[in-house]
């Protein structure tokens, strides 16, 4: 018998909660109560052929106390005149909340709503859009409002995130909640307080005028004749990007490698440094235009991602050469071949003809399925021989 049970009717109310619709009603001030639920009733054949089941169904609904039922009379050829439910109602939000066990959550949301209406009414639109997320943030909501009010009074503060000193807010709070804070601040701050070109959680500080942690560039001097640190040959140095930008050394060659062991063990080369690579992140290095006057050689994995990183680096330095990313190096290390699980499938327009041929061979599995050679598997003898021929 295809008829609605009390559990089916309760699930309808639960869905309204799960979609946030009941909470949204508290923001808009509208009420959907009394709420008529969708009640599937027994068919005529059910009443005729399964009357005992129909009577049990009616009894089960009548015992579901939150429901207000409307009834109709049905005459059965054996049982005579009977009454069956025809419509089911929930009369109030309080009854609905009690039935699905959400009174406490409703009260907590009402507290959030009240304090938001008083302190930051512009955020009511966000509460209406994400009421369940707001409810999940109930404990943090006062701190979030405190940060928002502070930024309204101190737009683009030019301090580090952890320097915000507010009662009850620990030093990492803003970093932890910068995703939701971005959505909230976008609603309350003036346009001149937001750099909308900076997007994503990683650019929260720049978007709202905080000081960013300096990007650091790590490099090794490869020429013992070039000295930056007294009595130390070929030191391993890390500088913030602004300091690296102003670096003045007699350099002719720049090597970039993605593997730390290769970085640390890279052989000595006259008038050269090796930079520990940044994967797909080249913005800091791109500011160093003195690199335009150097030979730049990029050493990455021989796989589709290695060539994709090379292609991206050439967006900033078109003269970059690939280093040990050729078919000869790949073939010479066949016993050490590995597998690339998620290869790049797009085309890479900045590769040379030779690089593009190898890239497409890898991408299209012409040599072996999902083939890769990680740069750390390239023999150091092969590296030295290659350097001596250049």
C-alpha angles and dihedrals in degrees: 000000000000102000131130117262124205087258090057090052092047089052089058090058091044090054090055088055095044091053090050092240097128091051091047089056089061089057097045094041090230122132129209093191136146080051120201111212125210105259120189109204130199117275124243090258090052090054091048100040105025104033095145090056090047091051091049089050091052091048092051092053094046089056092053093099100198091059125090108204132200115209138205131199119249124185115217120198092229105020095041124211113007136172122229132182114259103170134025125205139184105207103200145012089246091057090047093049092048092051094053095035098243103123093110092049090049091053092049091050090048088056091050090048094049097050091044093051088053101043108024112010091170087073093064088089089059092048089053091050097045109020096150092050089051090051090051087053094050094120092047097041097093090052092047090052090047092054092046092050090049092052091048087057094039107035117188092000098188094221131111118272092247092054092071101111112198129148114267095007117114122216096259097045097099092047091051095049101032092116095061091034089059091057093046097045091049087063099049108031123084119251093253090058093059129067097205092186087073109078137172131042092281090063097045093113094052092044093058101032103260122140112263126225106259115257109239128216119203120203143158127221108234097188116076088200090064111076129191097152119046116249093359120112119209096351124198104238134183120196133174111254093253091056092045088051089060096043113133117196135137094256127163104166133040121193121193122195131175097209121082096210091052088047093052096043099040109137123249115274127180117253092358144117132193119221123208101236129240101216107225094351114095104142095106094047091046090067091063099088093172084079087072088077094053134076105251119200121186120206113193138148116294095243136095093274091051090056091043090056090048089050091051093048089055089061085073101029112026093186095063114131124208115241124208090346098118139109093257091058091046094050093045090059100042094133088062098049115135139186130267108210101194109028124190111256103185124093119261111217099189098063123108119245092261093046092047091052092054092042093054091045088057096040094048094042094239094145100033136329111285093342123187138166112204113219093235089066093062109107117246089226088059089049093051093047090050093050092050092055094054 
